[in-house]
Amino acid sequence: MSVTLTNVTKYFGKVKAVSSLNFKIGDGECFSMLGPSGCGKTTTLRMVAGFEDLDEGEISVNDVLLSSSKKKYYLPPEKRNFGMVFQAFAVWPHMSVFENVAFPLRIKKISSHEIAKRTTQALEHTSLLDVASKSPADLSGGGKQRVALARALAINPSVMLLDEPLSSLDPHLREEMRFEIKELQKIYGFSIMYVTHDQSEAMALSDRILIMKNGVVQQIASPLEVYTKPANRFVFSFIGLSNFTNMNVTENAMVLDGIAVPFAEGHAPSSEIIRAGQGTVASRPNEIDFTDHGGIPGTVIRRTFLGEVIDYQIVVGDQEVRVQKGRYASGPQEGETCHLRFLNPLWFPLEK
């Protein structure tokens, strides 16, 4: 099912936590909301779930109204048929795994036969059937999270709402659960609204990502577009590792400490930046090469082995640039001078 938010706004006192959100989650789409803590993403999810009412705007599912400030309409959470998985597992240790998953169905007064069928199916799809009689307290963190997922799946949700569901798991389990969530989406066919501050989760799971800052949408796009064509400096800085290097500019070159280097082909700054005579080069550490000549000069102050890559910290002028190259690639040693070539730089106006 599709979920549509139209001019959705939420206040807490005089603070505008969410400002005029407008977007639509497509049927079967995995849509992630990404941003720093306190940016409004969880508040938005809670408004969609019905745990918070909105102050302005409307929320609908397949053109069926859920909340409307203008029409004074609000559908309570239990009638929205949404699956919800929280950061805290919220499983009950005094109930078996089976009863944890079956509990929402018992509340709905579904027949015993249907409860057994749906619960068993959800446990099977989350690899929990063998531990159905155990207490969740006997399971690992990943096991508890599967119980929470199975409980949400048992109601056959039209939309799955996930609020930082993997943040308390260790890195290996987190990566494993990402793929399991995508597989479950294929099996059940629900849409996903996924809240996280972890960019790697959002990139791995999402069809589209919404980047939010201070309650305001910065960009909505595919993971590839957000990474390669960020709408602004904040988006660039929030997605992936980033460098920001202030430069003087001429009509055809960037200039640092009197050294002029021609712009990379297809990567000249805007005419406004050229007229201003200065701007900021935004670059990814893995999109900078060492060159024998014709690059921005610098000195390596740190060289660190990180497994698959060598991480360099390099001083250029009075600024620092981070560079990452494959562990087998040749590169300068700590303390040596080098020259840098920016392969796919983006330009932003100099911040004042």
C-alpha positions, 0 to 999 in steps of 0.5 A: 500500500502507498502512504502519503503525507501532505504538509505534515507539521508537528509542534512540541510547545513552540518548537516545530519538530517536523515542518511541512513534510510532503512525500509518498511511499509507493506500494512495496517500496522501502523508504528510509528516513535518515538524519541526525538524532533529534531531526524529526524522523521518529516523530514522523514515524509515530505520526504515521503509526498514530502514536502522535497526532499531527498539528497540520496536514494529512496522512493517508494510505491508498487515499484512505484518510488516517489523520487530518488536522483540517477535518479533525480526523484521527484513526487510532493505531490499532485500526491502521493495520501497521506492523511496528518494530522498535529499537527496544525489542519490547518482548515479554519474558513471561510469555513464550516466543509463540505467545509473544508473536500470537499476542496481537492476534489474540487482542484482535479476537481472531479465531484460534485456528487462524492465530496458530496458522499466522503465528506459525508462518511468521515464526517459520519465516523468521527462523524461530519455529524451533524455539517457539516454546522458549522464553525470549529471555533465552535468546540472543539480541538477534533472536529477540529482534526476530521475535519482534519482527515475527510479531509485526508480521503475524498481523499481515501488515500493509505497511511495516514501520521500523524505528532504529530496529537494528541499532542495539545489535552488534555489526555482524548481526546488524548486517545479517538482519538487513538482508532478512528484512528485505527477504521478508518484504519480498515474501509478504509484499508490504511497504516499509518506512524505516527510520535510522541514523545509520547511513549504511543501513539506509543505503543497503535497504532503501529504494529511496532515502529522505534526508532530514535536518531540523524537521525539514526535508533536505533531499528525497532520492535513490541511494545512488542519487543521494550519494552522487548528486547531493542536494546540498552540503549537509547531505554530502556530509551526512552520506559517506565519508567527506572532505571539505576543502576551501579553495580560491578559484579562477575561470579554469583552475582551483588555487591553493597556496599559489598553486593552480590546478585545472578543474577536473573535466566536467567538474568546474564550479558554478559561475557564481562561485567563479565570480566570488573567486572562492569556494569549497571542494567537496570530495570523497576520500576514495575519489582522490588520487596521488599524482606525480605532478599537477596536483594540490601539494600536501604532506602526509601526517598519518598513514593507517592500515584499516584492512581493505584500505590505507587511510591517509590524513594529509595537510594541504595549506592550513587544512586537512584532507582524508584519502583512502586507497586500496591496501595494495595501491602504492602511496606516500609514507608518513611525513612525505610530501605528495600531490593530490588529484580530485577525481569527482569533486563537487563545489559548494559556496564558501561558508561564512 
